[in-house]
Amino acid sequence: MPLRTTLLSIGTFSALAATSMVSGHRAPSAVPAAAPVAASASRLEPAAKVDDAVAAAVIESITRQFDTTDVVVQLARVNVRPASIQDRQVTGEGRLRIDGAGEWIPFHFDAMYDTASAEVSYPQLDLGGGASAPVRGGSPIAASLDQQVTRAMKSEFQSQPVRWSMRAIRATDLGRFTRVQGSGVADFGSDGSSPAQVEGLYDTIAKRWVRVHYELGPAPAGSAFASL
């Protein structure tokens, strides 16, 4: 499959009610492709169109990361590259709005699309939006995020002990929502430990987390925590 690039403007997709708001990198869930969605008439490259079924599957998988039934996702510059005979790497950027309120939140994503099953693996989602500032470790929002991550890790690693320790945390004001990023260590006792990165989106009006995600491994180069 050749490299494909397009500009999509997609309507509202509802996340499933059973979807957990906390998601771990070690437990990806494949998402069936949704029905084909009509792309915007505005195309960056009319001769190289991304398959609408792929875009719809990506959007559906993104909405499942949020604990809400109303997530509007708009994709832009979706790139599809061959990863193997069967798989395609899908990367790109876009923006989203939650519950029809607040500001649009920009994001980048990276996912894998299985052409045989027409499924998209759990995408890596990087929320953007302004400069971040350090957060005091004992603050209410830091303690709340710490509890969410601890609960998620204990749920995933039920057969072994795990203890999460937050080392650094930063927050970005997005109006109604606050994006919180953290870096720390997951201690698995005799099995060793692993650095981990966490990201959450907190609704300051509803006073609840609409997304909490953690990923085991060191911080990517260029991130706020790469040198910690």
HELIX and SHEET records of a PDB file:
HELIX    1   1 ASP A   52  THR A   63  1                                  12    
HELIX    2   2 PRO A  140  GLU A  156  1                                  17    
HELIX    3   3 GLY A  189  ASP A  191  5                                   3    
SHEET    1   A 6 THR A  12  PHE A  13  0                                        
SHEET    2   A 6 VAL A  71  PRO A  82 -1                                        
SHEET    3   A 6 ASP A  87  ILE A  98 -1                                        
SHEET    4   A 6 ALA A 101  ASP A 114 -1                                        
SHEET    5   A 6 GLU A 119  VAL A 120 -1                                        
SHEET    6   A 6 VAL A  31  PRO A  32 -1                                        
SHEET    1   B 5 THR A  12  PHE A  13  0                                        
SHEET    2   B 5 VAL A  71  PRO A  82 -1                                        
SHEET    3   B 5 ASP A  87  ILE A  98 -1                                        
SHEET    4   B 5 ALA A 101  ASP A 114 -1                                        
SHEET    5   B 5 GLN A 124  LEU A 127 -1                                        
SHEET    1   C 6 VAL A  22  GLY A  24  0                                        
SHEET    2   C 6 ARG A 208  LEU A 216  1                                        
SHEET    3   C 6 SER A 193  ASP A 203 -1                                        
SHEET    4   C 6 PHE A 177  ASP A 187 -1                                        
SHEET    5   C 6 ARG A 163  LEU A 174 -1                                        
SHEET    6   C 6 ALA A 133  PRO A 134 -1                                        
END                                                                             
